Amino acid sequence: MSAVAHYIAGVLPWEAMVGIVESLAQTADWKAGDRVKTLRGSLHGVIVKVLDDGRVVWRPDGAAGELTAMPESLCRDGSAGGALANPSTEK
């Protein structure tokens, strides 16, 4: 598993590696409106549509354009506000 190898190599933090492994263990049943993030968590966004071939069209937060990805390259984003949400700083 690549995530584990990246952790062992020291380029991926423990929490990110655990999140990736757990998300891969989940069955992905994507639909428009689902919050997603990249495996490393560098981009967060929302699914626009799922294509007939299974690829996912999604829009990163704050972007006007759309990206197309294989479903295994994304995982569910548990934070409602995406990359901008930080519960420790919200009032």
C-alpha positions as CSV (number, residue, x, y, z in Angstrom):
1,M,0.0,0.0,0.0
2,S,1.5,3.3,-1.1
3,A,0.3,5.3,1.9
4,V,2.1,3.0,4.3
5,A,5.3,3.2,2.2
6,H,5.1,7.0,2.2
7,Y,4.7,7.0,6.0
8,I,7.7,4.7,6.4
9,A,9.7,6.9,4.0
10,G,8.9,9.8,6.3
11,V,7.0,11.9,3.7
12,L,3.5,11.3,5.1
13,P,2.4,12.0,8.7
14,W,0.9,9.2,10.8
15,E,-2.6,10.8,10.9
16,A,-2.7,11.2,7.1
17,M,-1.6,7.6,6.5
18,V,-4.3,6.3,8.9
19,G,-6.9,8.4,7.2
20,I,-5.9,7.2,3.8
21,V,-5.9,3.5,4.9
22,E,-9.3,3.9,6.6
23,S,-10.8,5.7,3.6
24,L,-9.6,3.0,1.2
25,A,-11.4,0.4,3.5
26,Q,-14.7,2.2,3.0
27,T,-17.0,1.4,0.1
28,A,-17.2,4.6,-2.1
29,D,-20.7,5.3,-3.2
30,W,-20.2,8.8,-4.5
31,K,-23.0,11.2,-5.5
32,A,-23.3,14.8,-6.4
33,G,-23.0,17.1,-3.3
34,D,-20.7,14.7,-1.3
35,R,-17.7,16.5,0.3
36,V,-14.3,15.0,-0.7
37,K,-10.6,15.6,-0.3
38,T,-7.5,14.3,-2.0
39,L,-5.7,11.5,-0.2
40,R,-3.1,13.8,1.2
41,G,-5.7,16.3,2.2
42,S,-4.2,19.1,0.2
43,L,-7.5,19.9,-1.6
44,H,-11.0,19.8,-0.4
45,G,-14.2,20.2,-2.4
46,V,-17.5,18.9,-3.5
47,I,-18.6,16.3,-6.1
48,V,-20.4,17.8,-9.1
49,K,-21.3,14.5,-10.8
50,V,-20.3,10.9,-11.3
51,L,-19.6,9.9,-14.9
52,D,-20.9,6.7,-16.5
53,D,-17.4,5.2,-16.4
54,G,-17.1,5.8,-12.6
55,R,-14.8,8.8,-12.7
56,V,-15.8,11.7,-10.4
57,V,-16.1,15.3,-11.5
58,W,-15.5,17.6,-8.5
59,R,-14.9,21.3,-7.7
60,P,-12.2,22.2,-5.2
61,D,-13.2,24.8,-2.6
62,G,-12.7,28.3,-3.9
63,A,-12.1,27.2,-7.5
64,A,-14.2,28.1,-10.5
65,G,-13.0,25.0,-12.5
66,E,-13.7,21.4,-12.1
67,L,-11.4,18.4,-11.9
68,T,-12.0,14.8,-13.0
69,A,-10.5,12.0,-10.8
70,M,-10.6,8.3,-10.4
71,P,-12.7,7.6,-7.3
72,E,-9.8,5.8,-5.5
73,S,-7.8,9.1,-5.6
74,L,-10.4,10.8,-3.3
75,C,-11.7,10.2,0.2
76,R,-14.7,11.5,2.1
77,D,-14.2,14.8,3.8
78,G,-15.6,14.8,7.3
79,S,-15.2,18.5,7.8
80,A,-18.3,20.4,6.7
81,G,-16.3,23.4,5.7
82,G,-13.5,21.7,4.0
83,A,-9.9,23.1,4.1
84,L,-11.1,26.4,5.7
85,A,-12.9,24.8,8.7
86,N,-10.9,24.7,11.9
87,P,-13.0,24.0,15.0
88,S,-10.4,25.3,17.3
89,T,-10.6,28.8,15.8
90,E,-14.4,29.0,15.3
91,K,-16.4,31.0,17.8
